[in-house]
């Protein structure tokens, strides 16, 4: 007896003739189509990814060091490695100051140098301003300077990067802790669930912002110290959703069958129950990220956030409040924060539509 098999389509074979091992399931394809159908969220994701990827290379976009220097027949990369002034014919053994016209003249006598698109870093003081700082936007400083004569555009690029990285990192750790806590609480139930719920009620009733301000005034502020402080209160956001999913599914037949076969509680929780709970969890992640960005901005605006001098959107907003005669500071920081949070909310709405089982298939999907 000969078994007849269906001939594979071209889509399932790669250029070398081997079968592709991955194939999108129908439910995943439906979710992708529903996500694409939300045009606002789809394009928001692309805009956010482009801005975030560009900000990761902030040193190559905004820096007071040249990208490339050719001097006396040799090439140098000051943006990666430091070179003393004596390398270019100067007098000092310290690192060359490429904002000094004397150093630039020394290099141009025997070569040339290429600066980034924005020739300032986030902490570079701008010289030869047309008026005392804060100065208005010019062809040299596209968004003007702040009250310490630093270029606003450069600080904006670095501030966007550190804000997004902080929000994504906090969301990751908060999700891990919150999902684990909700899974344990919902799976075991009983007295553990009862006491844990009372603890969450007390913990949620605390004025978290005031406690963060008090602790920030005691602990030296920094990226990781602020992350740990905010993690103390942000992990509870997903506990309720995960707990409800585990309470609902812990008595399903396949869970009882796993217990009867001797599967451990840990394996049952994270292999059989967690995938169902992740559907509701993923839809909340963009909104949690937006909330994390907002809390960091609040602390920086109040002066209890990142160390002084750090590129921060909240610090830029604070400068706008303190320098009402320079409206470009407040307007710039406001629009950047508003656009960033709007993109995150739109992405969250698209993900929510993608994982909504009530949504109809918006396009023909090939099985």
N, C-alpha and C positions, 0 to 999 in steps of 0.2 A: 504494500500500500504506500503510495507516494503522497507526501504532505505537500499541499499547494499553499504557497505563501504569497502574500501580496507584494508586488514589486515596489520597492521604496521610491519615493518621489525625489526629484532633484534637490528639494529643499532640505532633505535629510542626509545628503551626502556632500562632503566638502570637496575641495579641488583635488585632493590627493586620493580620492576614492574611498576614504574611510567613512564609516557611519558616525554622525554627530551624536554624542552621548547625552547632550542636553536637549530638552524639548519643553517648551512652555506649556504648562497644564491649562486646561480650559478655564478654570477659575482664575488663574493668574493672568491669562490673556484678557478675560473680562475686566479684571481690575485695572489693567494697563489701559484698556480702551476707555473705561470710565474716567480714569485720571486724565487722559488726553482730551476727553470731551469737555472737561472743565478748562477752557482755554486760559482763563485768568490765572488759575493755579499752575497750569503747565508752563506758561511763559514766565511766571514768577519764579518757578524753579530754575529755569535756564538763566534768568537775569541774576538771581542770587548766586548760582554756581559760578557764573562768569566773574561777578564782583569779588566773590570769596577767593577764587583761584588767583585772580590778579593781585589781591591784597597779600596773598602768601609770598609773593615776590616783591614786597614793598621796598626792600633794599635796592632792587634794580629799577624801581620806578621813581622813588624819591630818596635822594642821598646827596650828601655834600662831598662825596668821594667820586672820582671818575670811574666809569665802567671799564675803560681801557686807556692805557697810556703807552705811547711809543716814544722812547727817549734814547738817543744815541744808538739807534739800530736795534734796541731790545724792547720787548713788550712787557708791560706790568699790569696787574689786576689789583688796583688799590682797594676795590670793593670787597675783595676776598682776603688779601694779605696786606699787612701794613709795611710801609717802606719809610725809612728815615729821610729827612730832608737832604742829607748828604748824598743820597743816591742820585739826586737830580742836580747836584752842584751847589747845594746850600751849605749852611754853616752849622746847623744843629743836628744832634743825633736823635732827637725826638721825631715822632711821626710827622710827616709832611702835612701841613695845613693847606689843603687845596682851595680853600676859600681866600687865601692870601694872594693878592695880585702878584707879589714878588715871586712866589713859587710857580704860579702859572706862567710868568714870563720866562723863568728858568727852563721850564719844560718846553715851551714853544720855541725857544732858541735852537733846540736840537731835535724837535719832534712835535707831537701833538697829543691832545687828550680829548676824550669823549665823555661828557657828563650825562647823567640820566635825564629823563624828560623833565623832572622837577629837581633842580640842583640844590635841594635842601633836605635835611633829615628832620625828624620831628622835634629835635632840640637845637637846631641850628639857628643862632641869632642872625637876622638879616641886617646887613649894613647898607648904608646909603639910602635910607628910606626917604620918600618925598616929604613926609611929615612925621611927627613923633608917633610912636606906637600907642594904640593900634592904628595901623594905616589902612586905607581903603583898598579894594581890589585894583590891581594894575596889570599890565602885560607881563611884568616880572613875577608878581604874586597874584595868582588868578583869583583867589578868594580873600586876599588881604592878609594881614598879620594880626596876631593877638597882642595883648598888652605887654608881652615880654619879647616882642619883635620876632616871633617865630611864625613860619609860614603855615597858614591855616590848611592849605591843600595837603601838605606833607603830613601834618598831624591828623588830618582826616583819613588818609590812607592807612596809617599805622593804627589809629584808633578803631577803625572799622575791623581790622584784622584781630586785634586783641579782644574786642567785644564779642565777635562771632566765635573765636576760639574758646573764650571763657564760657559763653552760653552753651556751646556744643559739649564741652567737657563737663560742665555742671549737669547738663541734661543726661549725659551718659551715666555718670555715677549715680544721679538721683534715680534713674530708671532701674539700674541694677539693684539698688537697695530697696526701692519701693516695690518692685516686682517680687523680690525674694520675701519681703515682709508680708505682702498681700497673699502670696502663695502659701506660706506657712499658716497664716491666719485662716484662710478660707479652707484649706485642705483638712486641718485637724479640728477646727471648730471647737465646740464645747467651752470649757473654762478658759482655754487659751484665747479663743476668739473674744470672749466676754471681757477679760481683763485688758486685752490689746485694744479693744474698741474704747474702753474708758480712758486708757492712756492716750490714744489719739485725740479724744475729745479735749483732754487737758492740754495736750501739746498744741493743738490747733487754736486753742483759745488764748495762747500767749501772744503778746504784741511782738511779733518776730522782728519787725523793722527797728523798733526801739532797742531790742536786745542785741541786734546786729550792730547798731550804732555804739552801744555801750561796750561790746566786746571789741569792736574795731578801734575804739579809743584806748583800749588796754593792750591789745596785741599789735605788733608792728605790721602795718598793712602790706600785703603783697599778693601776687597772683594766687599762690597755693593756699595761703592763710585765709584769704577771702573765700576761696573755693570751699574749704572745709567748713567755714562758718555758715555759708549759705546752704551747704549740703545738710546741715543739721535740721533745717526747716523745709527744704524743697523736696525731700524724698517722699513725703506723705501724699503727694499729688496723685500718684498712681495706685496707692494701696487700696482704696475703695473699689476701683474698677477691677483690679486683679482679684481681690477677695470675693467680689460678687460672681465672677466667672468660675472660680474654684468651688465656691459653695454650690453653684448650679450644677457643675459637671462631676463633682466628686462621687455621686451615687449613680452615675450612668453605668450601663451594662459593661462597657469595655473596661471601665475602671475596676468594677467588681471582678471581672475576669482576670485582670492583671494581678489583683490581690490574691485571687485563688491560685494563680500559677506561681505565687511566691515572689513576685516582682517587688523590689524594695520601694518604700515610700518616696525616696528621692527620685528614683527612675520614673515612677508613675507620675510624679508632679511635673518634672521638667521634660519628659518625653511625650506624655500622653495628654496632660492638661494644659501645660504652658502654651503650646501652639494655638489653642483656642482662645486663650486669654490675650495673646499678643495682638490679635486683630483689633480689639478695643484699645490696647495700649499704644499701638503705632499711630492711631489717629490723634492721640493727645500729645505726642512728642513735639510737633512743631509749635503748639501753643505753650508747652512747658519751656521750650527754648526761647520763645518771645518773652515769657515772664522772667526768665533768667537774665536776659538782656536788659529788661526794664529795671530789675533790682540793682544790677551793677551800675546802671546809669544813675539811679537814685542815690546810691552811696557816694558815687563820684561827685554828683551835684552838691551833696551836703558836706563834702570834704572828708568822708570817712572811707573812701574806696582805695584805689590804687595809690602808690606812693606819689608825692608831689613831683611834677615834671613828666609823669607818664602820659603817653598819648591816650586820651580818654574822651569819649563823646560826652559823658556827663560833665567833665571838667570844661569842655568847650561850651556847653550849655550854661555852666556857671559863669564863665567869662562873659557870655552874652548878657546875663542878668546884671553883672557888675559894671558893664560898659555899654550903657544904653545909647551913648553917642556913637557907637560902632555897631549899627544894626546887622551888618553882614555876619557877625559872630553868632548871634542868636538865630538868625534866619538859616544859616548854613547847618548848624547843629540840629535845629528842629527838623528840617527837611530830611536830613540823613537818617535821623532816628525814626521819623515817621515812615519813610520809604522802607527802611530795614524791617520794622515791625509789620508793615503792611504786606511785604513779601512773605514773611513767615506765616501770617494769618491766611493769606491766599493759598499757600502751599498746604497748610493744614486743612483747609476746606476741600481742596482737591483730593487729598489722601482720605479724608472722611467719606467723600463720594465714592472713591475707588473701593473702599472696604464695606460699603453699605450694601447688604444683600438684597435690599429692595430696589436698587437701581437696575434698570433694564440694560441689556447689552446694546451699546450705542453703535456698533459696527459689526459687520459680518466677520466671524472668527473661524478660521479654518481649523478643523480638528486635526 
